């Protein structure tokens, strides 16, 4: 019997995690009863009662496993770490806030059985904040157009991944992985399943504007070179225009010596425009440097505080190592 892993990253989800786990169990008892399962929860150092609730869920059912981080390492790193510590024949990564419909999982499993090693959820409509959705859509359009790798529109990481792809992820040496790009770049044949993103059932989203900017810049600096090249091209264009304007002004001054008075306005506008362009591209260059620096430091994805119900997996690994020895 094949095993399906459900990975649920959490941070302050005290009102959502228990109902979500129970709903996932119902799914395997009814629609996916021909599959074995494990539910892996990775908690990113929640400050509410989420850790206690997760421990209770683990005591109730040994198939519910948990990893607790010592600190909040960010959803990208924590989620990726949880992904590579699952043991199923495939893994479904899904948020605990009910925005991503758990009812889509059987359809994803069916496509997986049809031969697709990766089945991703793609939003075709969202009930979230309209401004956020518009900005996300514009971002996806930009990165898809200028990325060196084909990107997936309206893809947040929700999807099903075969263990062969998870093995590829385990071999990556990336301390700050941009998972959406990794799926697009290194994933094999994939199937896209459309869904409607619901509003959070309870609580407040942890993805504030700062987090969204951080993730957006990570994608741009990891998968695009066009913006830096644009700075070079724009520099040449502005230099050429400045030289042309300088020559025209010189000719006009020589021909109309007494009547041609340029004044300070063009000079002021030009200085501010050039400074703005320079500051923009210096900031962009800084984002690339930050990206490089993060990878050069080579810190671990997360540091665990403890884990629950992984004893069987650890015993299996020890047995395999003993046999290999």
C-alpha positions as CSV (number, residue, x, y, z in Angstrom):
1,X,0.0,0.0,0.0
2,X,1.4,3.4,-1.0
3,X,1.9,6.1,1.6
4,X,0.9,9.7,1.2
5,X,2.5,12.3,3.4
6,X,0.7,15.5,4.2
7,X,3.0,18.3,5.2
8,X,1.4,21.1,7.2
9,X,3.7,24.1,8.1
10,X,2.3,26.1,11.1
11,X,2.9,29.3,12.9
12,X,0.3,30.5,15.4
13,X,-2.5,28.3,14.0
14,X,-4.1,27.3,17.4
15,X,-7.7,27.6,16.0
16,X,-7.0,25.9,12.7
17,X,-4.5,23.0,13.1
18,X,-6.7,20.5,15.0
19,X,-9.8,20.9,12.7
20,X,-7.4,20.6,9.7
21,X,-5.8,17.4,10.9
22,X,-9.2,15.8,11.6
23,X,-10.4,16.8,8.2
24,X,-7.3,15.2,6.6
25,X,-7.9,12.0,8.5
26,X,-11.5,11.9,7.3
27,X,-10.2,12.2,3.7
28,X,-8.1,9.1,4.2
29,X,-10.9,7.2,5.9
30,X,-13.3,7.9,3.0
31,X,-11.9,9.0,-0.4
32,X,-8.3,7.8,0.0
33,X,-8.9,4.7,2.1
34,X,-6.7,2.6,-0.2
35,X,-3.6,4.6,0.9
36,X,-1.6,4.7,4.0
37,X,-0.8,8.1,5.3
38,X,1.4,10.2,7.6
39,X,0.7,13.8,8.7
40,X,3.8,15.8,9.3
41,X,3.5,19.2,11.1
42,X,6.4,21.5,11.2
43,X,5.9,24.3,13.7
44,X,7.9,27.5,13.3
45,X,8.2,28.4,17.0
46,X,4.6,29.4,17.5
47,X,3.9,31.8,20.4
48,X,0.4,30.8,21.1
49,X,-1.0,27.4,22.1
50,X,-0.3,25.7,18.8
51,X,2.6,23.6,20.0
52,X,0.5,22.1,22.9
53,X,-2.3,21.3,20.5
54,X,0.1,19.6,18.1
55,X,1.6,17.5,20.9
56,X,-1.9,16.4,21.8
57,X,-2.6,15.4,18.2
58,X,0.6,13.3,18.2
59,X,-0.4,11.5,21.4
60,X,-3.8,10.7,19.9
61,X,-2.3,9.2,16.7
62,X,1.2,8.0,15.9
63,X,0.6,8.8,12.3
64,X,0.7,12.4,13.2
65,X,4.3,13.5,13.4
66,X,5.7,16.9,14.5
67,X,8.9,18.9,14.2
68,X,9.3,21.9,16.4
69,X,11.8,24.7,15.5
70,X,13.8,26.5,18.2
71,X,13.1,29.8,16.5
72,X,11.0,31.3,13.6
73,X,13.2,30.6,10.6
74,X,10.7,31.9,8.0
75,X,8.0,29.9,6.2
76,X,10.2,29.2,3.1
77,X,13.0,27.5,5.1
78,X,10.7,25.8,7.6
79,X,8.4,24.5,4.9
80,X,11.2,23.2,2.7
81,X,12.8,21.5,5.8
82,X,9.6,19.7,6.6
83,X,9.2,18.6,3.0
84,X,12.6,16.8,2.9
85,X,11.8,15.0,6.2
86,X,8.7,13.2,5.0
87,X,8.8,9.5,4.1
88,X,5.8,8.9,1.9
89,X,5.7,7.8,-1.8
90,X,4.4,11.4,-2.4
91,X,4.0,14.5,-0.4
92,X,1.2,17.0,-0.4
93,X,2.3,20.4,0.9
94,X,-0.7,22.4,2.2
95,X,-1.3,25.3,4.6
96,X,-3.3,24.9,7.8
97,X,-5.5,28.0,7.3
98,X,-8.1,26.3,4.9
99,X,-7.3,28.8,2.2
100,X,-6.0,25.9,0.0
101,X,-8.9,23.4,-0.4
102,X,-8.1,20.1,1.1
103,X,-10.8,18.6,-1.1
104,X,-8.4,19.0,-4.0
105,X,-6.0,16.3,-2.7
106,X,-7.9,13.3,-4.1
107,X,-7.8,14.9,-7.6
108,X,-4.1,15.5,-7.2
109,X,-3.6,11.9,-6.1
110,X,-5.5,10.7,-9.2
111,X,-3.3,12.8,-11.5
112,X,-0.2,11.4,-9.7
113,X,-1.4,7.9,-10.3
114,X,-1.9,8.9,-14.0
115,X,1.9,9.4,-14.2
116,X,2.4,13.1,-13.2
117,X,5.2,13.2,-10.6
118,X,4.3,16.8,-9.8
119,X,0.7,18.1,-9.5
120,X,0.6,21.8,-8.5
121,X,-2.4,23.9,-7.3
122,X,-2.9,27.1,-9.3
123,X,-5.2,29.9,-8.2
124,X,-7.6,31.0,-10.8
125,X,-9.6,33.1,-8.4
126,X,-9.0,34.4,-4.8
127,X,-11.3,35.6,-2.1
128,X,-8.3,37.3,-0.4
129,X,-7.6,41.1,-0.3
130,X,-8.1,42.3,-3.9
131,X,-5.1,44.6,-3.8
132,X,-2.9,41.8,-2.7
133,X,-4.2,39.5,-5.5
134,X,-3.6,42.3,-8.1
135,X,0.0,42.8,-6.9
136,X,0.6,39.1,-6.8
137,X,-0.7,38.8,-10.3
138,X,1.5,41.6,-11.6
139,X,4.5,40.0,-9.8
140,X,3.9,36.6,-11.4
141,X,3.6,38.3,-14.8
142,X,6.9,40.1,-14.4
143,X,9.0,37.2,-13.0
144,X,7.5,34.8,-15.6
145,X,8.4,37.2,-18.4
146,X,12.0,38.0,-17.3
147,X,13.0,34.8,-15.5
148,X,15.7,32.6,-17.0
149,X,13.4,29.6,-16.0
150,X,9.8,29.2,-16.9
151,X,7.8,30.1,-13.8
152,X,4.3,28.9,-12.8
153,X,1.5,31.5,-12.6
154,X,-0.4,31.9,-9.3
155,X,1.5,29.0,-7.7
156,X,2.2,29.3,-3.9
157,X,3.7,25.9,-3.2
158,X,0.5,24.0,-2.7
159,X,0.8,20.7,-4.5
160,X,1.6,17.0,-4.6
161,X,5.3,16.0,-5.2
162,X,6.5,12.5,-5.9
163,X,9.3,11.1,-3.7
164,X,11.7,11.2,-6.7
165,X,11.4,15.0,-6.7
166,X,11.7,15.1,-2.9
167,X,15.0,13.2,-3.3
168,X,16.2,15.9,-5.7
169,X,15.2,18.5,-3.0
170,X,17.2,16.6,-0.4
171,X,20.3,16.8,-2.5
172,X,20.1,20.6,-2.9
173,X,22.6,22.6,-1.0
174,X,20.6,25.8,-0.6
175,X,20.1,27.5,2.8
176,X,17.4,29.8,1.5
177,X,15.4,27.9,-1.1
178,X,12.8,29.6,-3.4
179,X,10.6,26.5,-3.6
180,X,8.3,27.8,-6.3
181,X,11.3,28.3,-8.6
182,X,12.8,25.0,-7.7
183,X,9.6,23.2,-8.7
184,X,9.6,25.1,-12.1
185,X,13.3,24.6,-12.7
186,X,14.0,21.0,-11.4
187,X,10.6,19.4,-11.4
188,X,9.7,16.9,-14.2
189,X,6.4,16.6,-16.0
190,X,3.7,18.4,-14.1
191,X,-0.1,18.8,-14.0
192,X,-1.8,22.0,-12.9
193,X,-5.0,21.8,-10.9
194,X,-7.0,25.0,-10.6
195,X,-8.7,26.0,-7.4
196,X,-10.3,29.0,-5.7
197,X,-8.4,30.4,-2.8
198,X,-10.7,30.9,0.2
199,X,-10.4,33.4,3.0
200,X,-8.7,32.2,6.2
201,X,-11.1,30.4,8.4
202,X,-9.8,32.0,11.5
203,X,-6.9,34.2,12.6
204,X,-4.8,36.6,10.7
205,X,-2.5,35.9,7.8
206,X,1.3,35.8,8.6
207,X,2.2,37.0,5.1
208,X,2.4,40.8,5.7
209,X,3.7,43.2,3.1
210,X,7.2,42.9,4.4
211,X,7.2,39.1,4.0
212,X,5.6,39.3,0.6
213,X,8.4,41.8,-0.5
214,X,11.1,39.5,0.9
215,X,9.7,36.5,-1.0
216,X,9.2,38.5,-4.2
217,X,12.8,39.8,-4.2
218,X,14.1,36.3,-3.5
219,X,12.4,35.1,-6.6
220,X,13.7,38.0,-8.7
221,X,17.3,37.8,-7.5
222,X,17.4,34.0,-7.8
223,X,15.9,33.6,-11.3
224,X,16.3,36.9,-13.2
225,X,19.3,38.7,-14.7
226,X,17.4,41.0,-16.9
227,X,17.0,43.8,-14.3
228,X,20.8,44.2,-13.8
229,X,21.3,44.1,-17.5
230,X,18.6,46.7,-17.8
231,X,20.6,49.0,-15.6
232,X,23.6,48.7,-18.0
233,X,21.4,49.4,-21.0
234,X,19.6,52.3,-19.3
235,X,23.0,53.7,-18.4
236,X,24.1,53.7,-22.0
237,X,20.8,55.2,-23.2
238,X,20.8,58.0,-20.6
239,X,24.5,58.8,-21.4
240,X,23.7,59.0,-25.1
241,X,20.7,61.2,-24.4
242,X,22.7,63.5,-22.1
243,X,25.4,63.9,-24.7
244,X,22.8,64.7,-27.4
245,X,21.0,67.2,-25.2
246,X,24.3,68.8,-24.3
247,X,25.3,69.2,-27.9
248,X,21.8,70.7,-28.7
249,X,22.0,73.1,-25.8
250,X,25.5,74.2,-26.9
251,X,24.4,74.8,-30.5
252,X,21.3,76.8,-29.3
253,X,23.5,78.9,-27.0
254,X,26.0,79.7,-29.7
255,X,23.3,80.6,-32.2
256,X,21.0,82.4,-29.9
257,X,23.5,83.7,-27.3
258,X,21.3,86.5,-25.8
259,X,17.9,84.9,-26.2
260,X,18.6,81.3,-25.1
261,X,18.3,81.0,-21.3
262,X,17.9,77.5,-20.1
263,X,17.6,78.3,-16.4
264,X,18.0,75.9,-13.4
265,X,14.8,73.8,-13.9
266,X,16.2,71.4,-16.6
267,X,19.3,70.9,-14.6
268,X,17.4,70.3,-11.3
269,X,15.0,67.8,-13.0
270,X,17.9,66.0,-14.7
271,X,19.9,65.7,-11.4
272,X,16.9,64.3,-9.5
273,X,16.0,61.9,-12.3
274,X,19.5,60.5,-12.5
275,X,19.8,60.2,-8.7
276,X,16.5,58.3,-8.5
277,X,17.6,55.9,-11.3
278,X,20.9,55.4,-9.6
279,X,19.4,54.7,-6.2
280,X,16.9,52.3,-7.6
281,X,19.5,50.2,-9.3
282,X,21.9,50.4,-6.3
283,X,19.1,49.1,-4.1
284,X,18.4,46.3,-6.6
285,X,22.1,45.4,-6.7
286,X,22.0,45.3,-2.9
287,X,19.2,42.7,-3.1
288,X,21.4,40.5,-5.3
289,X,24.3,40.9,-2.8
290,X,22.0,40.0,0.1
291,X,20.9,36.9,-1.8
292,X,24.5,35.9,-2.4
293,X,25.5,36.7,1.2
294,X,22.7,34.4,2.5
295,X,24.0,31.5,0.5
296,X,27.7,32.1,1.3
297,X,27.0,32.0,5.0
298,X,25.6,28.5,4.5
299,X,23.6,28.3,7.7
300,X,21.2,25.4,8.3
301,X,17.7,25.6,7.1
302,X,16.3,25.3,10.6
303,X,17.4,24.1,14.0
304,X,15.1,21.6,15.7
305,X,14.0,21.8,19.3
306,X,12.4,18.4,19.2
307,X,10.4,16.0,17.1
308,X,7.6,13.6,17.9
309,X,6.5,10.2,16.4
310,X,9.6,9.9,14.1
311,X,11.0,6.8,16.0
312,X,9.9,4.4,13.4
313,X,11.5,6.4,10.6
314,X,14.8,6.7,12.6
315,X,14.8,3.0,13.3
316,X,14.4,2.3,9.6
317,X,17.3,4.5,8.7
318,X,19.5,2.9,11.4
319,X,18.6,-0.5,10.1
320,X,19.4,0.5,6.5
321,X,22.8,2.0,7.6
322,X,23.6,-1.2,9.5
323,X,22.8,-3.3,6.5
324,X,24.9,-1.1,4.3
325,X,27.8,-1.4,6.7
